[in-house]
Amino acid sequence: MAPTAVVSEVYTTSNGCPVLNPRASKRVGTDGPLLLEDFHLIDLLAHFDRERIPERVVHAKGAGAYGTFEVTDDISDLTCANFLGEVGKKTKTFTRFSTVGGERASPDSARDPRGFATKLYTEEGLLDWVFNNTPVFFIRDPSKFPLFIHTQKRDPQTNLKDATMFWDYLSTNQESIHQVMTLFSDRGTPYGYRFMHGFSGHAFKFVKADGAFVYVQIHLLSDQGIKNFENDEAIKVAGENPDFATKDLFDAIEKHEYPSWTAYVQTMTPEQAEKFKYSIFDLTKIWPHHEFPLRRFGKLTLNKNPDNYFAEVEQVAFSPSHLVPGIEASADPVLQSRLFSYNDTHRHRLGVNYLQIPVNCPLKAWNPFERDGGMRVDGNYGKFPNYQSSFAPMRYKRGWFTSEHEQWVGKALDFSHEVTEADYEQARGMWHLLGKTPGQQENFVYNVASHLSAANRQVQEQTFHMFSRVDSRLGDRIRDRTTKMPKKHK
């Protein structure tokens, strides 16, 4: 692809002073030491030393694009959200896809969940859909998240990825089994970002103007269909083109082959939630479609590549706490922890004023109580008072709603879920679902064995036992396949 022509500008220092030769440096004679007065050189080096910001602790490797979200079906009976209020209404978006566990240089085709985050620039504020490509996750107790992520990264002594700690965690925290079944199916290695779905995972609430609400799960289903690599294909692509998914997305948009996803919502009334077999606040469980059918409401289309990766893809900041009137968070404890954690990490990576970065700016915001801080560049609300002043009154509009249904009463206590037989039911259903497509159960066994063969014997046995609780023959099949894999260092 030929580079885009740009208008020629006069080269200057960072403060605007023209520079005749950017490759020259001031020194004593032709062979003497450099001079400290060479502002151009010192400024260039000082900026270079600081041009890397901390990478995301998760979702470090990613690609993104601008697009639109269009309402295709009326769901005004579910929510008063303004951007969903009229069929045909369009909202500008920015979407970032990512792998979860790897570093910025990790391969796009690694076996890993994928992030699928979309920022909607609505008239009533930013709405961030911070989704994954799987409808469930490994944990339901938020305090486990840092521990879990540590085991998916690098050993503190060797600084190597370690299959033993990977499987040790999963086999001793078996509520993860449903997500493991997804991760080690071929859906764990998508063929690029265009060919995978996106799921809210958590329950949110769609709220009407009178405060009535339903719990919802949002699904973004790929209009390109689902396409995956098999295990050995993914490994081959990782070596030959580690940026495969990034390039695939960019090239498709450049060729005007705009990828799209149809948006659906599942709904559950508070009364249904109280009678549901599982807790709807359990991130390791899905809502069966036959009980809670999908209802179409929109389409997401990506149609413009970023002009600058760092400014837009690297600095975009999503948070599930970025909500708008008509949509609220539920009491899911993992979601509740994310409401804090995402904004906190953005303040660390990008600074307290990260919402001033153009890709993160809401269409309009007025909050003069939040002032100052590093890199404040928008005028800082000028002379407007920084408190609730009688001399400069502000207008107020009700933005959040409460419901009589949610009245929480209970004792403060330390609580964590115990693993029960119910945690294997949906995983067992997925194993049977894999059996309906020829070769998929065999691929699953091979995918697990390929990775598990690098773990030590004790952890292997723990893991065989875990899979036996899904299906009595599955543990034996994985044991047999693992013992036949080429010996790896343990």
HELIX and SHEET records of a PDB file:
HELIX    1   1 PHE A   39  ASP A   49  1                                  11    
HELIX    2   2 ASN A   82  LEU A   84  5                                   3    
HELIX    3   3 PRO A  142  LYS A  144  5                                   3    
HELIX    4   4 PHE A  145  GLN A  152  1                                   8    
HELIX    5   5 ALA A  163  THR A  172  1                                  10    
HELIX    6   6 GLN A  174  SER A  176  5                                   3    
HELIX    7   7 ILE A  177  LEU A  183  1                                   7    
HELIX    8   8 ASP A  186  GLY A  188  5                                   3    
HELIX    9   9 TYR A  193  PHE A  195  5                                   3    
HELIX   10  10 ASN A  231  GLU A  240  1                                  10    
HELIX   11  11 PHE A  244  GLU A  254  1                                  11    
HELIX   12  12 PRO A  270  LYS A  275  1                                   6    
HELIX   13  13 TYR A  309  GLU A  314  3                                   6    
HELIX   14  14 PRO A  333  LEU A  350  1                                  18    
HELIX   15  15 TYR A  354  GLN A  356  5                                   3    
HELIX   16  16 PRO A  358  ASN A  360  5                                   3    
HELIX   17  17 GLU A  421  TYR A  424  5                                   4    
HELIX   18  18 GLU A  425  LEU A  434  1                                  10    
HELIX   19  19 GLN A  440  LEU A  452  1                                  13    
HELIX   20  20 ARG A  457  VAL A  470  1                                  14    
HELIX   21  21 SER A  472  THR A  483  1                                  12    
SHEET    1   A 8 GLY A 125  ASN A 132  0                                        
SHEET    2   A 8 ARG A 114  THR A 122 -1                                        
SHEET    3   A 8 LYS A  90  THR A  99 -1                                        
SHEET    4   A 8 GLY A  62  VAL A  71 -1                                        
SHEET    5   A 8 ARG A 295  LYS A 304 -1                                        
SHEET    6   A 8 SER A 260  MET A 268 -1                                        
SHEET    7   A 8 PHE A 213  SER A 222 -1                                        
SHEET    8   A 8 GLY A 198  PHE A 199 -1                                        
SHEET    1   B 9 GLY A 125  ASN A 132  0                                        
SHEET    2   B 9 ARG A 114  THR A 122 -1                                        
SHEET    3   B 9 LYS A  90  THR A  99 -1                                        
SHEET    4   B 9 GLY A  62  VAL A  71 -1                                        
SHEET    5   B 9 ARG A 295  LYS A 304 -1                                        
SHEET    6   B 9 SER A 260  MET A 268 -1                                        
SHEET    7   B 9 PHE A 213  SER A 222 -1                                        
SHEET    8   B 9 PHE A 204  VAL A 207 -1                                        
SHEET    9   B 9 ILE A 327  ALA A 329 -1                                        
END                                                                             
